[in-house]
Amino acid sequence: MNRKGLPALALLLSPALFTSVALANTDTQSTTISVDSVASIDTKLTHKRDEVKQLESTVVNDQHRLRDLRNQSDALDKKAKQLDSKRKLAQRNLDEQYNRMIDDPELDITPFQKQYQDSWKEVKENQVAKLSIQQDIQEQTRVLKASSTKKQRALDELEILGESRQEARVLRLQEELSTQDSLDVVHTITCKMSMTLDACSSQGKTLSMQKAVNSFQQQLINGFTEADTVKQHVENVSLNIHVLDSAIIDSGFNGSNRYTTKLQASLRARPNSTAACQLLGLENRYCIEPGTSQASNDKIKKEKKWVGITIRSNRHEDNVTVNGVNYGSTPVDVMLPAGQHQITVEKSGFEPYSRQMSLSKDMTVWAELKLQENRPKPGKKFADRLSNNQKAPQMVVIGSGNYHIGKDAAKNINISTAYSIAATPVTVNQFDAFVASSGYITEAEKGAGCNAINGGETKRHQNQNWRKPGFEQSKNAPAVCISKKDAETYAQWLTKQTGFKYALPSEAQWEIAARAGSKEAYWWGSDIGSGNANTGWGGSSWANKSTSPVGSFGANPYGIYDTAGNVWEWTNTKSGVVRGGAWSFAPTKAKAYESLELNPSTSANYTGFRVVRTL
């Protein structure tokens, strides 16, 4: 078998590794499955899909009901015009009869009076019906919004379960990869006449050991629950088979220069931390091992892989720098190791293109340079003083100008007035200072409790709040279990303390700051990558466990942190919209244009906020 892992065999077959103590005591790895089994998640997925299907049917029925009501309303509007015309005609006829009655007092105008009264009655009845329909439309609109929100929440929970299933698959395979076994191998070779007895014996032992390694590897692969999937990828992954112990049971010639070796060996695989993901064809972000150091988790070991990148722009005589190295004007073709790289394309008089990108495959980067007329001027940082001489949250100025927001950055908006936004979400320490100064009690603390995602379901915990959200937090982590009212009250307190107007950001203000000029799904590129943000299954040591201290990941080009992941953040929308994704939500929800609608009174251990301030 020609295996990529066999070049390491020369080291593995050294005499030191054949001793009974070699590597026997070095296995300190333990696999703790912290999520449900794949089968259990599959059951939940089935139920959740059924729930989504039922909710989709409910939404469709609610939409049809609302459409029917609106059609009835339109019909009543049309009827109202007809009835009003009828009433006016009846009034003209009655007026004409009154005029005739002046000349002929004996004239009976009773039929015309009744006709006019009946026409007025029909108008009034239609108005009452119209008012009733309008009330029904308002109620049905509320019902449709509630069912649509419930369906979206179920879809989000379905996505979370899908991510949990991938994690469970990885954990199952990692457990299967940790199998240790003993094999008895018999191998016969034909020794050349020119070989010495020792040389023939040594060759027999070496080839027997190779056979043991290959046999163990094949046995291991065939025993995987997802063996068919693994076999599609195993040629590109080293299982790194180690011999824990070996012994020659019997050996010797059996005629015609044929030398037989019977060997017993104890073996196990020691693949790298991302092998399970590669064998299942999954992204490496699912393979962060619990219990490893923060440094090793947050800085994922980059594979020794190089990719080709072509950089082009819409301007001549520009200048390209990659990681601070100057490459001249576009087009530029360069080979770079897979991973994070800072790419800048500049030309005097034009707004520079500057992106931190995660490169994992060959690609072309198109830099669109625009004239500097409306160039935003983000980046200036400041912090107001509070009345106790402490500092308010650090703010970053966002300049006026044209920006792109929305899915695929398709919506162009103009910001006529510069504003500033907090560099990070409001931290536990900052919120604690507000509570200590004002005596404020959050809605969660008053008895509303705090929501959490457990097993793909949203559950309320009455005893959780910003002080105890259900996991350990540092003082520099974002405050969570915060309702929209709690966040607005904090902003009002800052306003009173500093004399400057603080508030929650609008959705547009939030997204402009989050994108930092990027048109991609994330400010660093189109893919979440691994270890770039604190999202569920996002490749960091906090993923699916807790919030991370603010600033644990790099700032975007505007100098703003945690706009992707960590916590959802309240905006000033009346209906209650949060942005940015969170540590317990799938990475797709952390895209710059994604949002989540929550009841404004909701507190959750995945929801916090940041503030804006007028300039």
Secondary structure, DSSP 8 states (H G I E B T S, - for coil): ---TTGGGHHHHTSGGGGSTTTTTT---------S--HHHHHHHHHHHHHHHHHHHHHHHHHHHHHHHHHHHHHHHHHHHHHHHHHHHHHHHHHHHHHHHHHH-TT---HHHHHHHHHHHHHHHHHHHHHHHHHHHHHHHHHHHHHHHHHHHHHHHHHHHHHHHHHHHHHHHHHHHHT-EEEEEEEEEEE--TTS-HHHHHHHHHHHHHHHHHHHHHHHHHHTSTTHHHHHHHGGG----EEEEEEEEEEEEE-STTEEEEEEEEEEEE---TTHHHHHHT--GGGG--TTS-HHHHHS----S-EEEEEEEESSSS-EEEETTEEEESSSEEEEEESEEEEEEEE-TTEE-EEEEEEE-S-EEEEE--EEGGG------EE--B-TTS-B---EEEE-SEEEEESGGG-EEEEE-S-EEEESS--BHHHHHHHHHHH----TIIIII-EEEEETTEEEEETT-BTTB-SS---TTSB--S--HHHHHHHHHHHHHHHSS-EE---HHHHHHHHHTT--SSBTTBSS--SSSS--TTSSSTTTTT----TTSS---TTS---SSSSSEEE-S-TT-EEES--TTS-GGGGSTT-EEE--TT--BTTEE---EEE-
